[in-house]
Amino acid sequence: MKELHNPLADPFFDGLDEHVKPLALELRELIFEASDKMSEEIKWSKPSYSHDGLVCYLQPAKTHVNFGFYQGAQLPDYGNLLEGDGTKMRHIRIHKLSDIQPEPFKSLIWEAIEFNQK
């Protein structure tokens, strides 16, 4: 099986605070579960994920991780999960592992990939 993680991104995750590290790692795995064609790189000082264009990113803060979508304003948000009011980007604020909703989050990832393919 192809290694999906980019080893160049590992130091970013290794250096995270103990509160947000498990959140970021869980989201990282979920992103790769959603698409095995996702590429990972550090862009703009955060892990960014691409599949036919920019899809999503992880932005750790002191008490949470923002799970963001580069084209979030264009995505159907059936679960009202996305926050933000910019013209393009939206995010979901994750404070604890139980905030992670695998199926709705994967649906947003698939919608973002589909948006890039149009």
PELIN-V957318 format. One record per residue. N is the residue number from 1. PHI is phi in whole degrees, 0 to 359 (999 if undefined). OMEGA is omega in whole degrees, -180 to 180 (none if undefined). Layout:
BEGIN
n;phi;omega
N;PHI;OMEGA
N;PHI;OMEGA
END
This chain:
BEGIN
n;phi;omega
1;999;179
2;295;175
3;286;-176
4;275;-180
5;292;173
6;272;-178
7;301;178
8;290;178
9;271;-177
10;304;179
11;301;177
12;300;-179
13;293;180
14;300;-176
15;272;-177
16;285;175
17;300;-175
18;299;178
19;284;-175
20;267;-178
21;303;180
22;296;178
23;294;-179
24;296;-179
25;294;178
26;295;178
27;294;178
28;301;178
29;297;-179
30;298;179
31;299;-180
32;287;173
33;294;-178
34;290;180
35;208;177
36;277;175
37;255;-180
38;288;173
39;253;-176
40;240;173
41;207;176
42;270;178
43;231;178
44;53;176
45;66;177
46;210;176
47;295;180
48;235;-174
49;235;-176
50;232;173
51;203;-173
52;59;-178
53;126;-179
54;297;-179
55;247;-173
56;210;-180
57;210;174
58;241;180
59;233;180
60;291;173
61;235;-176
62;293;-175
63;242;-176
64;202;173
65;235;172
66;273;175
67;261;-170
68;252;178
69;235;-176
70;299;179
71;248;-173
72;303;-180
73;293;-178
74;266;-174
75;268;171
76;291;-176
77;245;-174
78;298;-179
79;264;-177
80;51;-177
81;268;-171
82;278;177
83;246;176
84;117;-178
85;223;176
86;289;-178
87;285;-178
88;231;-169
89;276;174
90;218;-180
91;213;172
92;240;-179
93;270;-178
94;249;-180
95;260;-178
96;212;-177
97;304;-178
98;291;175
99;286;-177
100;282;-179
101;246;-172
102;308;-175
103;292;177
104;298;180
105;293;177
106;297;178
107;300;177
108;295;177
109;298;180
110;297;177
111;297;179
112;294;177
113;296;179
114;299;178
115;302;-180
116;294;-176
117;276;180
118;281;none
END
